[in-house]
Amino acid sequence: MSECKLNHSKEDVENKYQLQAAYLPKDMEGLFNRFFTYEHSQELLNEVFHLLKKYDLASVEEKQERNNRLYLVLKNV
């Protein structure tokens, strides 16, 4: 994923999640719900936003890489 100079708000991440939720593994739903109950660093919000961005268009291999990173982030908040 390319570097982005924009900072994404918690609302941006929530909106991106809502757009991509149907394409994500079902067991991530509860993890995301918990994630959104906390405040996070700007760096973490940006990372999660970019992991979700165009998730539906990613290859199977790319989705697996993104899933691994999302699980790592979501299970450790």
N, C-alpha and C positions, 0 to 999 in steps of 0.2 A: 504494500500500500504506500502511496506517495505521501510526502509530508504536506500538511495543510497548515496554513498560517491562521486560520479562523479558530476562535474558541467557541465551543458549543456548550450551550446551557443545559441544565438538567432537563428542561422542557424539550429542547432539541433532541436529546437522547431518548426521552420518553416517546416523542412523536415518531422518531425513526424506528424505535422498537415496535410501536403499534403497526407501522407499515410493513414490517418484516416478520412479525410474530407468527404468521401462518406458515412461514418457510423454516422457522427454527425448530429444533427438537422440542417436543412437548414438555419435557422435564425442565426446560429452562424457564418456563413461565413463573413458577414460584420463586426461582432464584432472582429473576428480574424484579418481581414484585417486592422482594426483600431489598434488593439493590436500591430501588427508588425510594425507600423509606429513610435512607441515610444521605448525608451530605458527602460529596466526594471532591477530590482535588480536580482542578481544571485539566490536568494531564490525563487523569483516569477517565473523565467525561469525554475528552477528545478521543481517547483510544477506543472506548466502547462505541462511540458514534461511528468511527471509521470501520470498526469490525462489523457493524450492522449495515453500513452504507453499501447498497447494491448487493446485499447478501443473496437475494433471490436470483441474481444473474451470475453468481460465482460458480465455478466448476465444482465437481464433487470433491476434488482434492483441496481446493481453496476453502470450501465450506468446512471440511474436516479441520484444517488448520485454524480457521476462525473459531470453530466450536471449541477446540482445545484451549485457545486463549480466553474465550468467553467463560468457559467453565473455571479456569484458573482464577480469573478476576471475580466472578460471581460467587464462588464458593469461599473466597477469602475476604469478604467484606463483612 
